[in-house]
Amino acid sequence: MNIQQNLAIRLLRVLRYNKARHERALALLPENKRPIFHVLPFLLHVNHPALPGFVADDDVAFGLTNYSLRESVVNSLKSVFPQQLSLFDDFRQLWPKQRLIDSLVLMGSVGTIAQSDDSDFDYWVCIDPQVVKPNARKLLQQKLQLVEQWAAQHDMEVHFFLSDIDKIRRNDFGEADGESSGSAQAVFLKAEFYTTNLVVAGKLPFWWLMPDKVNDKQYQELMNSLKPGEPPDPKLFMDFGNLQEMDSRELFGAAIWQIVKGMDSPFKSVLKMAKLEVFLENIQHKQPLCNLLKKYVHTGANPLAHQEYVDPYALMFDELIAHYQQQDNQQVVQLLQLSLYLKCGCTLSQETGDKHHSFKREMISRYVWEWGWSADKLRKIDNIASWNFSEKSLLSRQVHAFLINCYRRMSSRIAGQKQTVSQEDMTVIGRKLDTFYSKKTDKVEYLRSVFDDELYCRTVSIKADPDTMLKRNWSMYAGDQISAKASTLRNEHLKSSDNPIDLVVWAVWNRIMDSQTRIQLDYHTEPVTEEDLYKLVSKAEALFPPLRVSELPRQALLSPAKVISCLVVLNFESRRLKPEVDTVRVIYSNSWGELYSQSGMQALEPLRTELGNDGLVRLAHLLVPDGSHKQRLYDNFVMRTGLEFRHIV
């Protein structure tokens, strides 16, 4: 068998695997999203004013290489755009004269056991910079954004990454910002792409045809051996470059990037962080996971009926478990098992009549049986949303402790090695980590949770217990706990503080409560009233809304921190008949995503220094509890500070 014949056979097996992945992706999609999935590539293939993604400029790049119209796409178009049926009677009027997009490729969990109803769709839109000039590229970016927005209206989170084939070959992935990791993990990102890519339309990465062990020179020789018109035809491929070994110099950047991502997708980051540590342990004698995957696809050992065994996430998970079991680290093994199960979102204890999920359920069921999980444990995990706050907090601490400890272990091993992450990217990522994890005097801490909206409380209870020094201790609990027993209070305890203002601000900042939350106020809280607390919640929600540290703007993190919102609260716990300023609480947030709460008039001085009197007056809001002396309190504050605030509550 000559080289071309060998490559042609590999191509058939890769296409078979890609088709199986595509079918899995469709099977795991909710039925109402399948037509949108079919339509998305078509919207990049055409440019018509009656369809989403239209850009009114003849220079816009569109048209997918090797794209053909299938019956499933035609049916989906008619279903999604019933008002445009006449447009679909003759597709020749829509068809592009030239095709400027080389390939549309999905990467990530889609088409694997990790795909869930909430999975987002990360597409690489691959273009040749020699063909698509800067203006056409800019217009294509506009088109992609319009299609993203249209997909969002249909409850699909879609991200298009406009990918320059030449830059990817050189491992240039831009700057770290938002969804892009930039220089933090270039080769790792390419390995992730090769491990999980699913070609939706267009050219295949030529890497897929290479044996699992070839050097760069052999890779180039094999690529040059392809002859136009003979199978496999070079027109079918794009060149993202070879990947034979990983770069340990990227480990630091990759590790801190995963910690940042762990702020939003902690269970996914647990798996990926473990993957980095396993890579470091095996750097001398194991090839990248993407090459192992490719080897399995090439061998054709599994018939199509058993193609589910070649699953990127399953392969990764098996490798991780084997490593930590060999180290006899059962605590990490159990955390990885839980992370995979929750990431896959299978809920095996709940019956489902949806046969489309059988592929994933069968694989996860096999894992659960191997782990020895009992039916009770399975039901407990499947009902994780109903866990009490104490249980959720314990799991959250375990997850974030693993991420940080894993990072520390890797850091100690690579100490002294020069890392590839750029200084600017290091600054951006480092400041995100500092904002989220660091403890500072008077800083309102982020709740390091693995849950998101599931910690939100429709009702909270606030209690105050005076101590021997006449300084009250305030506590907040999830739910109505006014008459609860001590054991229930322990399980639902959210936070304690020496003042109620910090409790409320912390809860709003961490998505635990908002203006729709009902507040139950216990005894010993006078003179603070429920109305005072509702007013404080409303103001805190307006000035200090919850934010995602991972999404902080790059430029803001590269610039000095500046105050962006401020609230000054007077006499919140003081007697309402007191006409002079007794207590002052100053809460302010900055452009690095930090929130501070400080006590006393002196807390205003640093803000005066930064903003000036006029700036502070324009920016700050003043909250004075209702009472007969409210105006006198304000006048007393102005007399003592010289600050005539405009925003008074």
FIMARKE-343147 format. One record per residue (C-alpha): residue number from 0; residue in one letter; x, y, z. Coordinates in pm, whole numbers, plus 50000, padded with zeros to 5 digits. Last residue first. Example, Ala and Ser with C-alpha at 12.3 -4.5 7.8 and 13.67 -1.06 7.14 Angstrom:
// FIMARKE-343147
NODE_1_s_51367_49894_50714
NODE_0_a_51230_49550_50780
//
This chain:
// FIMARKE-343147
NODE_648_v_46795_55813_54955
NODE_647_i_47014_56108_54861
NODE_646_h_47195_56142_54528
NODE_645_r_47320_56500_54509
NODE_644_f_47569_56481_54797
NODE_643_e_47667_56810_54957
NODE_642_l_48014_56719_55087
NODE_641_g_48167_56978_55323
NODE_640_t_48245_56693_55563
NODE_639_r_48128_56803_55908
NODE_638_m_47867_57058_55798
NODE_637_v_47741_56829_55520
NODE_636_f_47696_56539_55767
NODE_635_n_47511_56764_56013
NODE_634_d_47282_56884_55735
NODE_633_y_47208_56523_55637
NODE_632_l_47131_56428_55995
NODE_631_r_46910_56735_56033
NODE_630_q_46718_56632_55720
NODE_629_k_46660_56277_55849
NODE_628_h_46561_56394_56199
NODE_627_s_46197_56271_56190
NODE_626_g_46306_55930_56068
NODE_625_d_46381_55730_55754
NODE_624_p_46731_55583_55738
NODE_623_v_46987_55800_55551
NODE_622_l_47147_55664_55234
NODE_621_l_47392_55887_55047
NODE_620_h_47499_55815_54690
NODE_619_a_47849_55891_54561
NODE_618_l_47963_55976_54208
NODE_617_r_47885_56346_54161
NODE_616_v_47980_56439_54519
NODE_615_l_48298_56231_54498
NODE_614_g_48401_56401_54174
NODE_613_d_48335_56747_54313
NODE_612_n_48531_56680_54633
NODE_611_g_48829_56531_54449
NODE_610_l_48816_56182_54298
NODE_609_e_49132_56011_54420
NODE_608_t_49211_56221_54728
NODE_607_r_48845_56259_54819
NODE_606_l_48808_55881_54796
NODE_605_p_49108_55832_55024
NODE_604_e_48942_56071_55275
NODE_603_l_48594_55918_55283
NODE_602_a_48697_55625_55506
NODE_601_q_48797_55882_55770
NODE_600_m_48430_55952_55837
NODE_599_g_48395_55605_55988
NODE_598_s_48362_55242_55879
NODE_597_q_48473_55070_55561
NODE_596_s_48314_54840_55304
NODE_595_y_48514_54751_54994
NODE_594_l_48419_54594_54660
NODE_593_e_48671_54478_54400
NODE_592_g_48598_54425_54030
NODE_591_w_48920_54584_53904
NODE_590_s_48732_54901_53805
NODE_589_n_48652_54981_54168
NODE_588_s_48362_54938_54409
NODE_587_y_48266_55150_54709
NODE_586_i_48095_55112_55046
NODE_585_v_48134_55378_55317
NODE_584_r_47958_55320_55649
NODE_583_v_47918_55616_55885
NODE_582_t_47800_55604_56244
NODE_581_d_47681_55873_56488
NODE_580_v_47595_56168_56266
NODE_579_e_47389_56404_56479
NODE_578_p_47010_56430_56511
NODE_577_k_46953_56106_56710
NODE_576_l_46581_56029_56707
NODE_575_r_46628_55724_56485
NODE_574_r_46854_55557_56740
NODE_573_s_47163_55429_56562
NODE_572_e_47196_55105_56364
NODE_571_f_47193_55263_56016
NODE_570_n_47330_55596_56140
NODE_569_l_47452_55711_55799
NODE_568_v_47518_55505_55485
NODE_567_v_47759_55624_55214
NODE_566_l_47740_55446_54878
NODE_565_c_48009_55462_54610
NODE_564_s_48048_55345_54252
NODE_563_i_48333_55356_53994
NODE_562_v_48647_55401_54204
NODE_561_k_48962_55360_53996
NODE_560_a_49214_55077_53968
NODE_559_p_49524_55164_53764
NODE_558_s_49508_55044_53403
NODE_557_l_49587_54697_53262
NODE_556_l_49284_54552_53441
NODE_555_a_49048_54812_53292
NODE_554_q_49195_54748_52947
NODE_553_r_49122_54377_52965
NODE_552_p_48759_54422_53057
NODE_551_l_48636_54207_53351
NODE_550_e_48466_53894_53215
NODE_549_s_48637_53636_53439
NODE_548_v_48545_53849_53741
NODE_547_r_48178_53792_53667
NODE_546_l_47964_54068_53813
NODE_545_p_47693_54100_54075
NODE_544_p_47535_54448_54090
NODE_543_f_47702_54706_54315
NODE_542_l_47528_55040_54260
NODE_541_a_47175_54934_54164
NODE_540_e_47164_54614_54371
NODE_539_a_47318_54796_54668
NODE_538_k_47048_55063_54646
NODE_537_s_46765_54809_54634
NODE_536_v_46917_54601_54913
NODE_535_l_46958_54909_55134
NODE_534_k_46595_55011_55080
NODE_533_y_46478_54659_55162
NODE_532_l_46694_54664_55476
NODE_531_d_46554_54993_55604
NODE_530_e_46199_54870_55534
NODE_529_e_46268_54553_55731
NODE_528_t_46355_54773_56027
NODE_527_v_46679_54850_56210
NODE_526_p_46605_55016_56545
NODE_525_e_46594_54749_56671
NODE_524_t_46736_54413_56569
NODE_523_h_46697_54223_56897
NODE_522_y_46414_54010_56754
NODE_521_d_46418_53856_56407
NODE_520_l_46383_54013_56060
NODE_519_q_46254_53801_55773
NODE_518_i_46357_53951_55437
NODE_517_r_46182_53849_55113
NODE_516_t_46411_53851_54809
NODE_515_q_46282_54039_54504
NODE_514_s_46525_54329_54560
NODE_513_d_46817_54090_54534
NODE_512_m_46965_53800_54730
NODE_511_i_47238_53538_54705
NODE_510_r_47390_53671_54385
NODE_509_n_47733_53729_54548
NODE_508_w_47731_54111_54548
NODE_507_v_47373_54113_54681
NODE_506_a_47464_53884_54972
NODE_505_w_47784_54073_55052
NODE_504_v_47601_54410_55048
NODE_503_v_47330_54274_55278
NODE_502_l_47569_54124_55532
NODE_501_d_47797_54429_55523
NODE_500_i_47506_54657_55607
NODE_499_p_47384_54433_55891
NODE_498_n_47687_54505_56115
NODE_497_d_47927_54294_56325
NODE_496_s_47910_54020_56065
NODE_495_s_47783_53666_56014
NODE_494_k_47731_53471_55692
NODE_493_l_47508_53218_55517
NODE_492_h_47387_52983_55790
NODE_491_e_47147_52727_55646
NODE_490_n_47301_52413_55793
NODE_489_r_47384_52571_56128
NODE_488_l_47036_52724_56156
NODE_487_t_46877_52385_56097
NODE_486_s_47078_52234_56386
NODE_485_a_46987_52526_56616
NODE_484_k_46614_52481_56562
NODE_483_a_46420_52720_56339
NODE_482_s_46165_52975_56459
NODE_481_i_46289_53274_56256
NODE_480_q_46452_53050_55994
NODE_479_d_46257_53148_55683
NODE_478_g_46501_53069_55403
NODE_477_a_46881_53099_55387
NODE_476_y_47033_53250_55701
NODE_475_m_47198_53584_55780
NODE_474_s_47376_53665_56105
NODE_473_w_47439_53986_56298
NODE_472_n_47658_54010_56608
NODE_471_r_47573_54303_56831
NODE_470_k_47823_54504_57026
NODE_469_l_47694_54552_57383
NODE_468_m_48028_54421_57514
NODE_467_t_47861_54112_57663
NODE_466_d_47714_54008_57330
NODE_465_p_47394_54110_57157
NODE_464_d_47258_53856_56907
NODE_463_a_47105_53986_56584
NODE_462_k_46910_53773_56335
NODE_461_i_46844_53809_55965
NODE_460_s_46633_53556_55777
NODE_459_v_46648_53522_55399
NODE_458_t_46374_53441_55150
NODE_457_r_46382_53385_54773
NODE_456_c_46746_53287_54818
NODE_455_y_46990_53255_54527
NODE_454_l_47247_52982_54585
NODE_453_e_47123_52786_54282
NODE_452_d_47187_53090_54063
NODE_451_d_47553_52995_54033
NODE_450_f_47697_52694_54206
NODE_449_v_48060_52594_54238
NODE_448_s_48105_52868_54495
NODE_447_r_48391_53083_54602
NODE_446_l_48175_53355_54759
NODE_445_y_48358_53672_54667
NODE_444_e_48483_53866_54963
NODE_443_v_48387_54222_55055
NODE_442_k_48725_54387_55114
NODE_441_d_48768_54573_55444
NODE_440_t_49131_54453_55482
NODE_439_k_49227_54230_55194
NODE_438_k_49173_53861_55118
NODE_437_s_49275_53749_54771
NODE_436_y_49073_53501_54566
NODE_435_f_48853_53682_54314
NODE_434_t_49032_54013_54270
NODE_433_d_49379_53859_54291
NODE_432_l_49288_53594_54037
NODE_431_k_49151_53855_53797
NODE_430_r_49461_54065_53857
NODE_429_g_49688_53774_53768
NODE_428_i_49498_53704_53446
NODE_427_v_49533_54060_53319
NODE_426_t_49890_54109_53442
NODE_425_m_50006_53774_53303
NODE_424_d_49844_53858_52972
NODE_423_e_50037_54184_52968
NODE_422_q_50365_54015_53062
NODE_421_s_50324_53750_52794
NODE_420_v_50279_53382_52886
NODE_419_t_50570_53177_52751
NODE_418_q_50722_53061_53080
NODE_417_k_51092_53046_53165
NODE_416_q_51157_52753_53393
NODE_415_g_51288_52840_53740
NODE_414_a_50994_52692_53927
NODE_413_i_50825_52429_53710
NODE_412_r_50772_52174_53987
NODE_411_s_50680_52430_54255
NODE_410_s_50426_52592_54025
NODE_409_m_50269_52255_53944
NODE_408_r_50207_52177_54310
NODE_407_r_50076_52528_54374
NODE_406_y_49833_52511_54081
NODE_405_c_49701_52177_54200
NODE_404_n_49659_52321_54548
NODE_403_i_49462_52620_54410
NODE_402_l_49231_52415_54187
NODE_401_f_49183_52145_54453
NODE_400_a_49102_52404_54720
NODE_399_h_48848_52560_54484
NODE_398_v_48668_52230_54438
NODE_397_q_48681_52123_54803
NODE_396_r_48561_52464_54925
NODE_395_s_48266_52453_54686
NODE_394_l_48172_52103_54803
NODE_393_l_48167_52220_55165
NODE_392_s_47970_52534_55079
NODE_391_k_47702_52334_54897
NODE_390_e_47658_52106_55197
NODE_389_s_47632_52403_55439
NODE_388_f_47387_52585_55211
NODE_387_n_47143_52296_55209
NODE_386_w_47129_52063_54912
NODE_385_s_46817_52106_54697
NODE_384_a_47008_52191_54378
NODE_383_i_47219_51877_54427
NODE_382_n_46918_51657_54364
NODE_381_d_47100_51433_54115
NODE_380_i_47381_51402_54369
NODE_379_k_47151_51273_54643
NODE_378_r_46967_51041_54404
NODE_377_l_47299_50888_54294
NODE_376_k_47415_50848_54653
NODE_375_d_47092_50669_54742
NODE_374_a_47119_50437_54440
NODE_373_s_47470_50343_54551
NODE_372_w_47783_50451_54364
NODE_371_g_48029_50167_54303
NODE_370_w_48264_50366_54083
NODE_369_e_48247_50100_53810
NODE_368_w_47864_50114_53814
NODE_367_v_47876_50494_53790
NODE_366_y_48113_50470_53492
NODE_365_r_47891_50221_53309
NODE_364_s_47588_50439_53371
NODE_363_i_47783_50736_53230
NODE_362_m_47851_50545_52907
NODE_361_e_47496_50415_52871
NODE_360_r_47344_50752_52956
NODE_359_k_47554_50922_52689
NODE_358_f_47451_50692_52408
NODE_357_s_47091_50658_52536
NODE_356_h_47020_51031_52525
NODE_355_h_46828_51018_52198
NODE_354_k_46601_50753_52348
NODE_353_d_46419_51021_52545
NODE_352_g_46184_50835_52778
NODE_351_t_46376_50949_53080
NODE_350_e_46376_50809_53433
NODE_349_q_46552_51013_53699
NODE_348_s_46824_50840_53900
NODE_347_l_47061_50879_53604
NODE_346_t_47071_51258_53629
NODE_345_c_47286_51296_53309
NODE_344_g_47435_51644_53346
NODE_343_c_47771_51563_53185
NODE_342_k_47954_51822_53396
NODE_341_l_47788_51684_53709
NODE_340_y_47910_51330_53640
NODE_339_l_48257_51443_53534
NODE_338_s_48298_51662_53841
NODE_337_l_48173_51391_54077
NODE_336_q_48420_51139_53938
NODE_335_l_48700_51396_53950
NODE_334_l_48619_51478_54315
NODE_333_q_48618_51108_54401
NODE_332_v_48956_51053_54235
NODE_331_v_49095_51362_54411
NODE_330_q_48999_51223_54753
NODE_329_q_49117_50877_54652
NODE_328_n_49478_50984_54596
NODE_327_d_49634_50639_54573
NODE_326_q_49902_50775_54338
NODE_325_q_49810_50504_54087
NODE_324_q_49449_50601_54145
NODE_323_y_49542_50961_54061
NODE_322_h_49697_50864_53726
NODE_321_a_49437_50607_53620
NODE_320_i_49157_50854_53699
NODE_319_l_49315_51123_53484
NODE_318_e_49371_50895_53183
NODE_317_d_49017_50758_53201
NODE_316_f_48879_51113_53217
NODE_315_m_49068_51228_52909
NODE_314_l_48958_50927_52707
NODE_313_a_48596_50973_52820
NODE_312_y_48607_51341_52732
NODE_311_p_48743_51283_52382
NODE_310_d_48508_50992_52302
NODE_309_v_48628_50698_52096
NODE_308_y_48418_50441_52284
NODE_307_e_48114_50597_52122
NODE_306_q_48228_50444_51791
NODE_305_h_48086_50110_51900
NODE_304_a_47827_50076_51623
NODE_303_l_48078_50229_51383
NODE_302_p_48310_49933_51424
NODE_301_n_48593_49970_51674
NODE_300_a_48943_49876_51561
NODE_299_g_48944_50143_51292
NODE_298_t_49310_50195_51379
NODE_297_h_49298_50557_51265
NODE_296_v_49033_50672_51515
NODE_295_y_49217_50513_51807
NODE_294_k_49547_50671_51698
NODE_293_k_49376_51009_51660
NODE_292_l_49253_50993_52020
NODE_291_l_49604_50909_52140
NODE_290_n_49739_51200_51937
NODE_289_c_49485_51438_52094
NODE_288_l_49584_51312_52440
NODE_287_p_49936_51447_52395
NODE_286_q_50223_51195_52397
NODE_285_k_50349_51026_52712
NODE_284_h_50708_50956_52820
NODE_283_q_50886_51267_52942
NODE_282_i_50588_51492_53012
NODE_281_n_50410_51232_53224
NODE_280_e_50386_51421_53555
NODE_279_l_50339_51753_53377
NODE_278_f_50059_51609_53162
NODE_277_v_49888_51469_53470
NODE_276_e_49900_51814_53631
NODE_275_l_49755_51978_53322
NODE_274_k_49475_51720_53298
NODE_273_a_49393_51772_53664
NODE_272_m_49346_52140_53584
NODE_271_k_49122_52046_53293
NODE_270_l_48902_51815_53498
NODE_269_v_48871_52061_53787
NODE_268_s_48811_52337_53531
NODE_267_k_48501_52162_53397
NODE_266_f_48366_52126_53749
NODE_265_p_48439_52493_53822
NODE_264_s_48276_52652_53515
NODE_263_d_48241_53024_53599
NODE_262_m_48520_53103_53849
NODE_261_g_48698_52792_53728
NODE_260_k_48776_52976_53404
NODE_259_v_49013_53197_53606
NODE_258_i_49166_52892_53771
NODE_257_q_49204_52737_53426
NODE_256_w_49391_53045_53305
NODE_255_i_49623_53023_53606
NODE_254_a_49716_52669_53507
NODE_253_a_49757_52736_53136
NODE_252_g_49986_53032_53200
NODE_251_f_50203_52830_53437
NODE_250_l_50207_52525_53213
NODE_249_e_50303_52706_52895
NODE_248_r_50677_52648_52936
NODE_247_s_50600_52275_52952
NODE_246_d_50533_52283_52578
NODE_245_m_50339_51984_52450
NODE_244_e_50466_51727_52206
NODE_243_q_50385_51604_51857
NODE_242_l_50158_51875_51727
NODE_241_n_50185_51944_51355
NODE_240_g_50052_52252_51181
NODE_239_f_49710_52408_51129
NODE_238_d_49717_52320_50759
NODE_237_m_49384_52312_50580
NODE_236_f_49256_52011_50390
NODE_235_l_49013_51892_50121
NODE_234_k_49190_52081_49842
NODE_233_p_49491_51852_49901
NODE_232_d_49296_51566_49731
NODE_231_p_49318_51233_49916
NODE_230_p_49276_51089_49666
NODE_229_e_49423_51218_49342
NODE_228_g_49307_51536_49168
NODE_227_p_49580_51749_49316
NODE_226_k_49871_51539_49450
NODE_225_l_49950_51497_49819
NODE_224_s_50317_51424_49888
NODE_223_n_50380_51779_50014
NODE_222_m_50165_51706_50320
NODE_221_l_50357_51388_50390
NODE_220_e_50687_51574_50367
NODE_219_q_50561_51852_50595
NODE_218_y_50455_51608_50866
NODE_217_q_50782_51418_50835
NODE_216_k_50974_51741_50898
NODE_215_d_50754_51840_51190
NODE_214_n_50800_51507_51366
NODE_213_v_50555_51219_51336
NODE_212_k_50397_50997_51603
NODE_211_d_50017_50971_51592
NODE_210_p_50025_50903_51219
NODE_209_m_49912_51206_51016
NODE_208_l_49573_51220_50846
NODE_207_w_49399_51426_51117
NODE_206_w_49677_51685_51114
NODE_205_f_49552_51794_50769
NODE_204_p_49278_51988_50951
NODE_203_l_48962_51909_50755
NODE_202_k_48812_52156_50507
NODE_201_g_48456_52282_50494
NODE_200_a_48148_52222_50706
NODE_199_v_48071_52106_51060
NODE_198_v_48421_51975_51133
NODE_197_l_48416_51853_51494
NODE_196_n_48722_51938_51697
NODE_195_t_48766_51791_52048
NODE_194_t_49124_51663_52074
NODE_193_y_49273_51876_51794
NODE_192_f_49121_52189_51946
NODE_191_e_49242_52102_52296
NODE_190_a_49590_52040_52155
NODE_189_k_49574_52380_51982
NODE_188_l_49469_52539_52311
NODE_187_f_49755_52367_52492
NODE_186_v_49997_52496_52230
NODE_185_a_49877_52853_52292
NODE_184_q_49828_52844_52669
NODE_183_a_49866_53184_52834
NODE_182_s_49957_53364_52510
NODE_181_g_49593_53450_52441
NODE_180_s_49341_53268_52662
NODE_179_s_49048_53396_52457
NODE_178_e_48692_53375_52595
NODE_177_g_48709_53710_52773
NODE_176_d_49058_53851_52713
NODE_175_a_49402_53696_52685
NODE_174_e_49559_53836_52371
NODE_173_g_49602_53679_52029
NODE_172_f_49601_53307_51955
NODE_171_d_49937_53275_51779
NODE_170_n_50036_52906_51771
NODE_169_r_50229_52953_51442
NODE_168_r_49987_52724_51254
NODE_167_i_49708_52912_51432
NODE_166_k_49843_53237_51293
NODE_165_d_49850_53107_50933
NODE_164_i_49496_52967_50960
NODE_163_d_49355_53298_51087
NODE_162_s_49059_53210_51307
NODE_161_l_48745_53418_51351
NODE_160_f_48611_53275_51676
NODE_159_f_48233_53242_51658
NODE_158_h_48058_53199_51992
NODE_157_v_47705_53058_52013
NODE_156_e_47480_53040_52318
NODE_155_m_47152_52901_52186
NODE_154_d_46823_53022_52333
NODE_153_h_46664_53116_51999
NODE_152_q_46723_53489_52056
NODE_151_a_47085_53393_52133
NODE_150_a_47110_53243_51782
NODE_149_w_47016_53581_51630
NODE_148_q_47280_53759_51838
NODE_147_e_47547_53510_51734
NODE_146_v_47437_53551_51368
NODE_145_l_47479_53929_51395
NODE_144_q_47820_53888_51559
NODE_143_l_47933_53658_51279
NODE_142_k_47827_53909_51014
NODE_141_q_48016_54188_51187
NODE_140_q_48329_53969_51199
NODE_139_l_48279_53901_50827
NODE_138_l_48285_54278_50768
NODE_137_k_48619_54308_50946
NODE_136_r_48759_54011_50752
NODE_135_a_48649_54163_50420
NODE_134_n_48823_54487_50521
NODE_133_p_49143_54306_50623
NODE_132_k_49172_54083_50312
NODE_131_v_49039_53728_50296
NODE_130_v_49251_53540_50041
NODE_129_q_49605_53569_50181
NODE_128_p_49460_53570_50533
NODE_127_d_49314_53219_50473
NODE_126_i_49003_53180_50688
NODE_125_c_48880_52944_50959
NODE_124_v_48560_53019_51149
NODE_123_w_48626_52835_51475
NODE_122_y_48293_52761_51639
NODE_121_d_48230_52744_52013
NODE_120_f_47876_52623_52080
NODE_119_d_47750_52651_52436
NODE_118_s_47636_52351_52633
NODE_117_d_47318_52407_52838
NODE_116_d_47129_52099_52720
NODE_115_s_47441_51897_52793
NODE_114_q_47743_51777_52597
NODE_113_a_48000_51613_52823
NODE_112_i_47946_51266_52673
NODE_111_t_48074_51406_52345
NODE_110_g_47917_51562_52032
NODE_109_v_47955_51917_52162
NODE_108_s_48203_51927_52453
NODE_107_g_48461_52162_52304
NODE_106_m_48547_52258_51950
NODE_105_l_48322_52316_51651
NODE_104_v_48474_52375_51309
NODE_103_l_48361_52589_51015
NODE_102_s_48615_52570_50736
NODE_101_d_48781_52754_50450
NODE_100_i_48554_53059_50456
NODE_99_l_48594_53257_50130
NODE_98_r_48362_53066_49898
NODE_97_q_48302_53249_49571
NODE_96_k_47988_53324_49368
NODE_95_p_47777_53257_49677
NODE_94_w_47443_53071_49642
NODE_93_l_47134_53272_49732
NODE_92_q_46967_53310_49390
NODE_91_r_47067_52951_49309
NODE_90_f_46868_52834_49611
NODE_89_d_46543_52841_49413
NODE_88_d_46228_52759_49606
NODE_87_f_46401_52862_49929
NODE_86_l_46324_53232_49891
NODE_85_s_45958_53153_49834
NODE_84_l_45949_52990_50177
NODE_83_q_46071_53306_50351
NODE_82_q_45786_53354_50603
NODE_81_p_45838_53000_50733
NODE_80_f_46195_53088_50841
NODE_79_v_46286_52833_51111
NODE_78_s_46083_52543_50969
NODE_77_k_46161_52615_50605
NODE_76_l_46530_52651_50687
NODE_75_s_46522_52332_50892
NODE_74_n_46370_52133_50604
NODE_73_v_46636_52265_50365
NODE_72_v_46914_52186_50616
NODE_71_s_46790_51829_50674
NODE_70_e_46769_51779_50296
NODE_69_r_47135_51861_50257
NODE_68_l_47286_52160_50082
NODE_67_s_47656_52119_50017
NODE_66_y_47948_52308_50166
NODE_65_n_48292_52219_50027
NODE_64_t_48426_52567_50117
NODE_63_l_48181_52783_50309
NODE_62_g_48060_53115_50164
NODE_61_f_48111_53456_50322
NODE_60_a_48353_53750_50316
NODE_59_v_48198_54096_50312
NODE_58_d_48327_54319_50031
NODE_57_d_47986_54367_49867
NODE_56_d_47858_54550_50174
NODE_55_a_47513_54529_50326
NODE_54_v_47592_54270_50591
NODE_53_f_47323_54004_50639
NODE_52_g_47369_53783_50945
NODE_51_p_47005_53683_50978
NODE_50_l_46815_53626_50651
NODE_49_a_46597_53851_50434
NODE_48_p_46888_54079_50344
NODE_47_h_47086_53786_50194
NODE_46_n_47444_53679_50261
NODE_45_v_47497_53304_50220
NODE_44_h_47738_53040_50353
NODE_43_l_47759_53187_50702
NODE_42_l_47379_53162_50741
NODE_41_f_47394_52807_50603
NODE_40_p_47637_52705_50878
NODE_39_l_47384_52817_51146
NODE_38_v_47075_52653_50989
NODE_37_h_47138_52293_51092
NODE_36_f_47207_52387_51456
NODE_35_i_46899_52612_51452
NODE_34_p_46687_52318_51329
NODE_33_r_46824_52102_51613
NODE_32_k_46748_52350_51890
NODE_31_n_46379_52265_51938
NODE_30_e_46459_51894_51970
NODE_29_p_46700_51943_52258
NODE_28_l_47047_51850_52133
NODE_27_l_47196_51518_52242
NODE_26_a_47098_51336_51922
NODE_25_l_47227_51622_51706
NODE_24_a_47568_51621_51875
NODE_23_r_47582_51242_51859
NODE_22_e_47514_51252_51485
NODE_21_h_47794_51504_51432
NODE_20_r_48034_51294_51640
NODE_19_a_47946_50987_51430
NODE_18_k_48003_51185_51110
NODE_17_n_48345_51303_51237
NODE_16_y_48439_50943_51321
NODE_15_r_48339_50824_50973
NODE_14_l_48526_51115_50816
NODE_13_v_48835_51021_51019
NODE_12_r_48803_50660_50909
NODE_11_l_48768_50757_50543
NODE_10_l_49066_50993_50571
NODE_9_r_49279_50720_50725
NODE_8_i_49203_50498_50426
NODE_7_a_49300_50779_50187
NODE_6_l_49624_50841_50380
NODE_5_n_49726_50477_50337
NODE_4_q_49635_50484_49969
NODE_3_q_49840_50800_49920
NODE_2_i_50140_50655_50103
NODE_1_n_50151_50336_49899
NODE_0_m_50000_50000_50000
//
